[in-house]
């Protein structure tokens, strides 16, 4: 390929790359011409954006509709306290442009069914910084159908995963996880926590894979799932095989156009759970609050006058909850409380609700 022209400043900026035979002028030209979309500018997306920008990726897309919250700052290293409340993509764009003004950054809203095809069409590689199954299946399908490379990463507590899904040469995300789990079985960082530095490790792997793909150098994670355990400081690798019956990349695909993968907010029994939003609590000052979080979570803060019945104790001490009061049960983000509400309904409680979004939503409403 013909080399791209570099200014003297760019030559100096990328001088350490130019010394590498695997990169050199031709490789740096490839990086400058590359177009990479980062979907989700959170714990994973922030380090990926910084390193891709520093490496000289010519066009970087940032897709997210979320705003910066105080709880993000423990792991989302692009943001500072003064950025709380601002749109993530706008803050991220400003900061990575300050890091490398030679590149172009585009900002996009959250990728969804209505815009996925249009947004992805402008990029060659998609780096997944999302934190939910619906988005992962949507991105996977969009990449398979649009012939894009999908660089996958996920984190939970002290563990992370990474892979490269590149069809038709290798398997896709649905070959690994054919269908999403039930919503009641899905853990999340708000409930279970995540080590703040963990996203950085997985994000660096994702950024490395993206750069290798652009350069055409080395062996990527295509066909391999890398598992990382931070507590044990251990890496494991699982070989992934292409599923010939995969509904999107198999021999006889049944998914030929994008479709929404929706996870319902229902219990394991499939029944809706009554909820109340934090902004509605002020309408009834006589609510009886039950906190089912662990003691460590309770000590970090709780709703005023709430009764602590950690989930381990709740099943044996539920009789302590008054019958005739309006009961609101809450946990950290509104997931565990749904199970507790359903249990009390089965015991005859009629006026019991789950706090939507849990303690974190209440904290944001009252102290955000």
C-alpha positions in Angstrom: 0.0 0.0 0.0 1.1 3.6 -0.6 2.2 5.3 2.6 0.2 8.2 4.0 2.0 11.5 4.3 3.0 12.4 7.9 3.8 15.8 9.2 7.1 16.3 11.1 5.1 16.4 14.3 3.4 13.1 13.5 6.8 11.5 12.6 8.1 12.5 16.0 4.9 11.5 17.8 5.0 7.9 16.4 8.8 7.6 16.3 8.8 4.6 18.6 6.3 2.8 16.3 8.4 3.6 13.3 11.4 1.8 14.8 9.4 -1.4 15.0 9.8 -3.5 11.8 6.3 -4.9 12.3 4.9 -1.4 12.2 7.2 1.1 10.5 6.0 3.7 8.1 3.7 1.3 6.2 2.1 0.0 9.5 1.6 3.5 10.9 0.0 4.5 7.6 -2.5 1.6 8.1 -3.2 2.8 11.6 -3.9 6.4 10.3 -6.3 5.1 7.7 -8.1 2.7 10.1 -11.6 3.5 11.4 -12.6 1.9 14.7 -15.9 2.3 16.6 -15.9 2.0 20.4 -19.4 1.1 21.6 -19.7 2.1 25.3 -17.3 4.6 26.7 -17.2 3.2 30.2 -14.7 1.0 32.1 -13.6 -0.8 29.0 -14.1 2.0 26.4 -12.1 4.6 28.2 -8.7 2.8 28.2 -9.4 1.5 24.6 -10.1 5.1 23.4 -6.9 6.5 25.0 -4.6 3.8 23.6 -6.1 3.8 20.2 -5.8 7.5 20.0 -2.3 7.5 21.3 -1.4 4.8 18.7 -2.6 7.0 15.8 -5.8 5.3 14.8 -7.0 7.8 12.2 -10.7 7.8 12.9 -12.3 6.8 16.3 -16.0 6.6 16.8 -17.4 6.9 20.3 -21.0 5.6 20.9 -22.8 6.1 24.2 -25.7 8.1 25.5 -24.9 7.9 29.2 -23.7 10.7 31.4 -20.8 10.6 33.8 -21.8 9.6 37.4 -19.7 9.7 40.5 -19.7 5.9 40.8 -18.0 5.7 37.3 -14.8 7.4 38.5 -13.6 4.3 40.3 -12.7 2.7 36.9 -13.6 4.9 34.0 -10.3 6.7 33.7 -11.2 9.3 31.1 -13.4 11.2 33.5 -12.8 13.4 36.5 -15.1 14.7 39.3 -15.8 17.9 37.4 -17.2 15.8 34.5 -20.1 14.3 36.6 -23.4 14.9 34.9 -21.9 15.6 31.4 -22.3 13.4 28.4 -19.6 10.7 28.2 -18.9 10.9 24.5 -18.5 14.7 24.5 -16.1 14.5 27.5 -14.2 11.6 26.0 -14.0 13.3 22.6 -12.5 16.4 24.1 -9.9 14.5 26.1 -8.7 12.1 23.4 -8.4 15.0 20.9 -6.3 16.8 23.5 -4.1 13.7 23.7 -3.8 13.4 19.9 -5.1 16.3 17.8 -3.9 14.6 14.6 -6.8 12.1 14.6 -10.5 12.4 14.0 -13.2 11.5 16.6 -16.9 11.1 15.9 -19.5 10.8 18.6 -22.7 8.7 18.2 -25.7 7.9 20.4 -26.1 4.5 22.0 -26.1 1.8 19.3 -29.6 0.3 19.0 -31.7 -1.6 16.5 -32.7 1.6 14.7 -29.2 3.0 14.1 -26.8 0.0 14.4 -26.4 -0.6 10.6 -25.9 3.1 9.8 -23.4 3.7 12.6 -21.3 0.6 11.9 -21.2 1.1 8.2 -18.6 3.8 8.6 -16.1 1.6 10.5 -14.0 -1.5 9.9 -13.6 -2.7 13.5 -16.0 -2.6 16.4 -14.7 -2.7 20.0 -17.3 -3.7 22.5 -17.3 -1.7 25.7 -20.9 -2.5 26.7 -22.1 -4.1 29.8 -25.3 -5.9 28.8 -26.2 -9.0 26.8 -28.7 -7.2 24.6 -26.0 -4.9 23.2 -23.6 -7.7 22.7 -26.0 -9.8 20.6 -26.9 -6.8 18.6 -23.3 -5.8 17.9 -22.4 -9.4 17.0 -25.2 -9.7 14.5 -24.5 -6.3 13.0 -20.9 -7.2 12.6 -21.6 -10.6 11.0 -24.2 -9.2 8.6 -22.0 -6.1 7.9 -18.7 -8.1 7.6 -17.1 -6.2 10.4 -14.6 -7.5 13.0 -16.0 -7.6 16.5 -13.4 -7.2 19.4 -15.2 -8.5 22.5 -14.5 -7.9 26.1 -16.5 -8.3 29.4 -15.8 -7.9 33.1 -17.3 -9.1 36.4 -16.0 -8.7 39.9 -12.3 -9.9 39.6 -12.6 -11.7 36.2 -12.6 -10.7 32.6 -13.0 -12.2 29.1 -11.7 -11.2 25.7 -11.9 -12.5 22.1 -12.1 -11.5 18.5 -15.1 -12.6 16.5 -14.3 -12.4 12.8 -16.5 -14.2 10.3 -16.5 -16.2 8.0 -13.0 -17.2 9.0 -13.9 -17.8 12.7 -16.8 -18.2 15.1 -19.1 -15.3 16.3 -20.4 -14.4 19.7 -23.5 -16.6 19.2 -21.3 -19.6 18.5 -20.0 -19.1 22.1 -23.3 -18.0 23.7 -26.2 -19.2 21.4 -28.9 -17.5 23.5 -29.0 -14.9 26.3 -29.6 -16.1 29.9 -32.8 -15.1 31.7 -32.7 -11.6 33.2 -33.0 -13.0 36.7 -29.8 -14.9 36.2 -27.7 -12.0 34.9 -25.3 -10.5 37.5 -24.1 -6.9 37.1 -21.4 -4.7 38.4 -23.8 -2.5 40.4 -24.9 -5.6 42.4 -21.8 -7.6 42.6 -19.1 -5.0 42.2 -16.0 -4.9 40.0 -12.3 -4.3 40.8 -11.6 -0.8 39.5 -8.4 -1.8 37.7 -9.9 -4.9 36.0 -11.4 -3.1 33.0 -8.0 -1.6 32.2 -6.5 -5.0 31.8 -9.2 -6.3 29.5 -9.3 -3.0 27.6 -5.6 -3.2 26.9 -6.1 -6.6 25.4 -8.9 -5.3 23.3 -6.9 -2.4 22.1 -3.9 -4.6 21.3 -6.1 -7.0 19.3 -7.6 -4.1 17.3 -4.1 -2.7 16.4 -2.8 -6.2 15.4 -5.9 -6.6 13.1 -5.2 -3.3 11.5 -1.5 -4.0 11.0 -2.1 -7.6 9.9 0.6 -8.8 12.3 0.7 -11.5 15.0 -1.9 -14.0 16.1 -5.2 -12.6 17.2 -7.8 -14.1 19.6 -10.0 -15.2 16.8 -11.2 -18.7 17.7 -9.9 -18.3 21.2 -11.6 -17.0 24.4 -9.1 -15.5 26.9 -10.1 -15.7 30.6 -8.4 -13.6 33.2 -8.6 -14.0 37.0 -7.1 -10.9 38.7 -7.1 -12.5 42.2 -5.1 -15.5 41.0 -3.2 -13.4 38.4 -4.0 -16.2 36.0 -4.8 -16.4 32.3 -6.6 -19.3 30.7 -7.5 -19.9 27.1 -10.5 -21.8 25.6 -10.6 -22.9 22.0 -13.7 -21.7 20.2 -15.1 -23.5 17.2 -17.4 -22.2 14.6 -21.0 -23.5 15.1 -22.3 -24.7 11.7 -25.8 -24.4 13.0 -25.3 -20.9 14.4 -28.4 -18.8 13.5 -26.4 -15.9 12.2 -23.0 -17.2 10.9 -23.8 -20.9 10.3 -24.3 -22.8 7.1 -28.1 -22.1 7.0 -28.6 -18.8 8.9 -32.0 -17.9 10.1 -31.0 -14.3 11.3 -30.6 -12.4 8.1 -31.5 -9.0 9.4 -31.0 -7.2 12.7 -33.5 -7.9 15.5 -33.7 -6.7 19.0 -32.7 -9.0 21.8 -34.8 -7.9 24.8 -34.2 -9.1 28.3 -37.3 -8.7 30.5 -37.3 -7.4 34.0 -39.2 -10.5 35.3 -38.6 -13.0 38.0 -37.6 -16.6 37.3 -41.3 -17.4 37.4 -41.9 -15.0 34.5 -44.2 -12.7 36.5 -43.9 -8.9 36.7 -42.7 -7.4 40.0 -44.3 -4.1 41.2 -41.7 -1.3 41.4 -41.6 2.2 42.7 -39.2 4.8 41.5 -37.0 6.9 43.9 -38.8 10.1 42.9 -42.1 8.6 44.0 -41.0 7.9 47.6 -41.6 11.4 48.9 -45.4 11.0 48.3 -45.6 8.6 51.2 -43.5 9.3 54.2 -44.9 6.2 56.1 -43.2 3.6 53.9 -41.5 0.8 55.7 -38.1 0.2 54.0 -36.3 -3.2 54.0 -32.7 -3.3 53.0 -31.6 -6.7 51.8 -28.0 -5.9 51.0 -25.0 -7.3 52.7 -23.7 -5.6 55.9 -20.7 -4.1 54.1 -23.1 -2.5 51.6 -25.3 -1.2 54.5 -22.3 0.4 56.2 -21.5 2.4 53.1 -24.9 4.1 53.4 -28.6 3.3 53.6 -32.1 4.8 53.3 -33.1 6.6 56.5 -35.1 4.3 59.0 -34.6 1.2 56.8 -34.5 -2.2 58.4 -31.5 -4.3 57.5 -32.4 -7.9 56.6 -29.5 -9.1 54.4 -30.7 -11.6 51.8 -29.1 -14.5 53.7 -31.3 -13.6 56.8 -34.3 -12.4 54.9 -35.7 -15.9 54.2 -35.8 -16.8 57.9 -36.7 -13.3 59.3 -39.3 -12.1 56.9 -42.0 -12.3 59.7 -40.5 -9.2 61.2 -41.8 -7.1 58.3 -45.2 -5.6 59.3 -48.3 -6.7 57.3 -50.3 -3.5 57.2 -47.6 -1.0 56.1 -46.6 -0.1 52.6 -43.4 -2.1 52.1 -40.5 -1.1 49.8 -37.6 -3.5 49.5 -34.3 -2.4 48.0 -30.9 -3.7 47.2 -28.0 -2.0 45.5 -29.5 -1.7 42.0 -32.9 -3.3 42.1 -32.2 -6.9 41.1 -32.1 -8.9 44.4 -35.1 -7.0 45.7 -37.3 -8.4 43.0 -36.8 -11.9 44.3 -37.7 -10.7 47.9 -40.8 -9.0 46.7 -42.0 -12.1 44.9 -41.4 -14.1 48.0 -43.4 -11.8 50.2 -46.3 -11.8 47.8 -46.3 -15.5 48.1 -46.7 -15.1 51.8 -49.7 -12.9 51.4 -48.2 -9.4 51.5 -50.3 -7.2 49.2 -48.6 -3.8 49.4 -45.0 -4.5 48.7 -42.8 -3.1 45.9 -39.2 -3.2 44.7 -37.2 0.1 44.6 -36.4 0.6 40.9 -32.7 1.0 40.4 -32.1 0.2 44.1 -30.0 2.3 46.5 -27.8 3.7 43.8 -30.8 5.2 42.0 -32.1 6.7 45.3 -28.6 8.1 46.0 -28.5 9.6 42.5 -32.0 11.1 43.0 -31.2 12.7 46.4 -27.5 13.4 46.3 -26.5 13.3 42.6 
